[in-house]
Amino acid sequence: MRLRASLFRAVTGMHAAVFRGSRGRLLGRAAGMPVVILTTTGHRSGRRRRTMLTAPVVDGDRVVLVASYGGHSHNPHWFQNLLIHSEVGLTIAGRPERRMRARVATPVERLELWPRVVAAYPGYERYQQRTDRRIPLVVLEPYIGAG
């Protein structure tokens, strides 16, 4: 399992380097979805953390992410980070990083979004079947600071 995780990290690291170096012009899509870099603040360390993800739903300025963690029994670290620090950065489509506000989709939103997520990538449904936890959907919206 460690070898698999190390290999995954290495491949993701190379993908991220090419993505950042080309400003998203290369490797800007995976499995038909836009690739994004989510920048969170570590919930314990306070340090900036960057994670490459796919965005199955993009509606104008609203972007939806899936905290699937491949169907593991616990949520990914990036999700834990944004629960504590909801102000995040988002890089998508080669644009400069934007400040966004992250929140967990409401139950009503999830009912509308989950079929769209699975339509974009059916693997998310398999991930949900692998775990007892309800995979959270995260809605990112433009950050509007206090005056």
Secondary structure, 3 states (H helix, E strand, C coil): CHHHHHHHHHHHHHHHHHHHHCCCCCCCEECCEEEEEEEEECCCCCCEEEEEEECCEEECCEEEEECCHHHCCCCCHHHHHHHHCCEEEEEECCCCCEEEEEEECCHHHHHHHHHHHHHHCCHHHHHHHHCCCCCCEEEEEECCCCC
